[in-house]
Amino acid sequence: MIQIEKHQLEQIEYLLDQSAQGIHFLFDSPSIRKILKNPTENLDFFTLENRNRIQALLSQFLEKKTFSDKARYLEKLDPETYELLLRSYFNIVDNSVFQATKLKH
């Protein structure tokens, strides 16, 4: 289980909120466009193998204490792993936006 400190949780919430508004601090726009040009929904993305990798990647990403540490972590990833993390991150952003805007009765 991941132990997230309060300031780390606040960082993640801030990142997700900014990303929901189209401001992406940690992912560069050309990479986002290139990777998401092919929608994740069109891929066999959430396989069991990928889910295990995603969980490990997100854990390592979240463990980084600062935005700079997170950025350095992303820079060191190979292209396939970077794409996996980027797609996972934006899936979380999409789901967060969807949950925040869903009408509740």
C-alpha positions, 0 to 999 in steps of 0.5 A: 500500500502506498503511504502518501503524505498530506503535502504529496496528496495536495500536490497530486490534487493540484496537478490533477486540477491544473491538468483538468484545466489544460495546464500540464506541468510535468508532461510536455504538449508535443508528447501529449499530442503524439501519444493521445492522438491514438485514444487509449480507448482504441487500445488494449491498454488495461491488460492485467500486465499493464495494470500491474506496471501502471500500479508500480509506476504510479506508486514510484511517481507519487513517492517523489516528494517535489514537482522537480523530483517527479519531472526528473523521474519522468525524464528518465523513463523509456518511451514505452514506460513514459507513454504508459504513465502518461496514458494512465495519468490522463485516464485519472484526469478524465475520470476526475473531471467526469466524477466532478461534473456528474449530475447528482440527484 
